[in-house]
Amino acid sequence: MISDVNLKAELQTSSQKLFLIDNRNKDLLKPKETLDEVIHHEVKEIGTHILICEVMYSTGVSFRKFFKFQVLKPLDVKTKFYTAESDDVYLEAQIQNITAGPICLEKVSLESSDYFKVSDLNTFKEDSCSVFGNINILDKDATRQYLYCLSPQQDLNSRSIVKTLNVGILDIIWRSNLGEKGHLQTSTLQTIHVDRGDIRLSLLELPNIVFLENPFHFKCKISNISDQEIEICINLEEMKNLVWCDISGKILQKIFPSEHIEVQLHLVPLGVGLQEISGIRLKDVTTQQCYEFDNIAEVFVLQ
């Protein structure tokens, strides 16, 4: 029989020391009797972990045991950003299961920052069901893509040309094939916002399919987001396999602040396949500032 039993447990990682049990006391421990303790701890680091259990009793007698184990990375998360002309930010998150077996993804959500309002594009609008089904099984080494649209809650444009914005964090919950629960939160995701200046160009109409050597047209919108009236000169640069049928260097009508004009442009395709529309240059006649618009859209050309 021993008395004054004291149990302590701590967890050491490469960056911190955590006390899991401190001063768990029992006045008297009879022969063959045990002192049991269940430890719950959410592991938030990968790498080497050491669990140290210490028992003290009676007149200062003590002993320790060390339990060393490795915590491996369960998921590989990669993110890509695309900023549209409207300032909406699209986030693609690629989640790969790198555990030893299949897992069930119970929750994948984006908790956005105050800069953005998030729209989850991974559900059907009709019934809000996941596009991956009610039971979302991800096999070992398999990857799944999630897509989110983030709309600015405020005007992101300022006189600073480039600024870093906090987008938010991804929150992922899953269960293993034995029902064990896993939880992962990414660090704060960030994207670079580039101020495109006072003139914006966006596409309004474009045919999906056109035919070789047959002229086609598309319509675009030119917006003035400055607080001054702007007069624009449009220049059209040469492209491969697409030829402009419009006058380059033409002065367009004036655009008042916060307003826009619509412009119809014409092209003749000289090559088959997927062709990229580029080479639109808009120049502010007053300031001589030039805005370049490339990779505007793609059109498929048939023979």
Disulfide bonds with the S-S distance in Angstrom:
none
